[in-house]
Amino acid sequence: DTGVSQDPRHKITKRGQNVTFRCDPISEHNRLYWYRQTLGQGPEFLTYFQNEAQLEKSRLLSDRFSAERPKGSFSTLEIQRTEQGDSAMYLCASNGGRRGYEQYFGPGTRLTVT
Amino acid sequence: GQNIDQPTEMTATEGAIVQINCTYQTSGFNGLFWYQQHAGEAPTFLSYNVLDGLEEKGRFSSFLSRSKGYSYLLLKELQMKDSASYLCAVRENDYKLSFGAGTTVTVRA
């Protein structure tokens, strides 16, 4: 079990560019979550997948954000036309199985929009 | 909306005890988590309370009172490595977590 992994760990982009992040959950976990965390704040829920189905999206997830989990394994989060306010740490988490309540977090992708 | 309050910062001496309080008002309640987060790292699970009372796990204990919308995390025998942010999170339904802003604990020698 290698834990939840995220790629890239850091991304610097110019305003207006598109970015895509990837999350690989723990293999036996069927649930996957995306959160956004800004400095001095706790993680904010963005969206949730059970297998390949996206079951909830936060109001924080504007039309510029889209997430997919095409085969119920890895997930991608895309931000189109990035804005400076998108600068944050994007965290992925997964859970499922026997200890289904505990969410295991990945190391995050830190996005800086210049 | 969700309201989860915890102190912003706490400082304590190595070997001492610190108690981090968390109060919450949420649309749903299906358990309360405490996570530890070192700077620049992912949150890591510390404890989960779904029933009232105290859960003890080594140097860390967590308490829940559902009627009061209140929890605390107790850190005993503080070590320098315990310097981190501690996040209180309410599980609102079967899957969704709402986090407080976190309490930064600084342990001094």
Interface residues (C-beta under 8 A of the other chain):
Chain A: V4 R31 Y33 G40 Q41 G42 P43 E44 F45 Y48 Q50 L55 E56 L91 Y101 E102 Q103 Y104 F105 G106 P107 G108
Chain B: I4 G31 F33 Y35 E41 A42 P43 T44 F45 Y48 L87 A89 R91 Y95 K96 L97 S98 F99 G100 A101 G102
